Amino acid sequence: MPKKGEFKKNATADSIRQRKYNSQPEQKKNRASRNAARAAAMKDGKVRKGDGKDVDHQNMNPKDNRKSNLKVMDKSKNRAKNQWAKRK
């Protein structure tokens, strides 16, 4: 098993690039904020573990966790919406 900060021998260039991107401080904060939004929705009873739903940030800002900005939607629709928004 590779040590901390190292990669597997057969790691692809794409997986190495993705790991570096995900470990940036700003991306860690974005991820923590998304997790907090889902935790709040779970507390309110809007989503459950394994239900196939995502908590959507309507203005596409993961750090904006106002209840008016959050909406529960199907996972596939949310992720398709996010791919469409990237192309604009």
C-alpha positions in Angstrom: 0.0 0.0 0.0 1.4 3.4 -0.9 2.4 5.8 1.9 0.7 9.1 2.5 1.3 11.5 -0.4 2.2 8.6 -2.7 0.2 7.0 -5.5 -0.3 3.4 -6.5 2.1 2.1 -9.2 -0.7 1.7 -11.7 -2.4 5.1 -10.9 -3.5 6.8 -14.1 -2.5 10.4 -14.8 -6.2 11.4 -14.6 -6.6 9.9 -11.1 -3.4 11.7 -9.9 -4.6 15.0 -11.3 -8.1 14.6 -9.7 -6.5 13.7 -6.3 -4.4 16.9 -6.4 -7.4 19.0 -7.4 -9.6 17.5 -4.6 -6.9 18.1 -2.0 -6.7 21.9 -2.6 -7.9 23.9 0.4 -10.6 25.7 -1.5 -12.0 22.4 -2.8 -12.0 20.9 0.7 -14.0 23.9 2.0 -16.5 23.4 -0.9 -16.9 19.7 -0.1 -17.3 20.4 3.6 -20.1 22.9 2.8 -21.9 20.5 0.5 -21.7 17.9 3.2 -23.1 20.4 5.7 -26.0 21.1 3.3 -26.9 17.5 3.1 -26.6 17.0 6.8 -29.0 19.9 7.4 -31.5 18.3 4.9 -31.2 15.0 6.7 -31.9 16.7 10.0 -35.0 18.3 8.4 -36.1 14.9 7.1 -35.9 15.9 3.5 -33.3 13.2 2.4 -32.1 9.9 3.7 -29.0 7.8 3.2 -29.3 5.8 0.0 -32.4 7.6 -1.4 -30.8 8.6 -4.7 -31.4 12.3 -4.0 -28.9 15.2 -4.1 -29.2 18.6 -2.3 -29.0 21.1 -5.1 -27.5 24.6 -4.7 -29.7 26.6 -7.0 -27.2 29.4 -7.6 -24.3 26.9 -8.1 -22.4 28.2 -5.1 -21.6 25.3 -2.7 -20.8 27.7 0.1 -24.3 29.3 0.0 -26.3 27.1 2.4 -29.3 29.3 2.9 -32.5 27.3 3.0 -33.9 29.4 0.1 -30.9 28.3 -2.0 -31.2 24.6 -1.3 -33.5 22.1 -3.1 -33.7 18.3 -3.0 -33.7 16.8 -6.4 -33.0 13.5 -8.1 -29.3 12.7 -8.3 -29.3 12.2 -12.1 -31.2 15.5 -12.7 -28.9 17.5 -10.5 -25.7 16.2 -12.0 -27.0 16.6 -15.5 -28.0 20.2 -14.7 -24.5 20.8 -13.4 -22.9 19.4 -16.5 -25.1 21.7 -18.7 -24.1 24.7 -16.6 -20.4 24.1 -17.1 -20.8 24.3 -20.9 -22.3 27.8 -20.8 
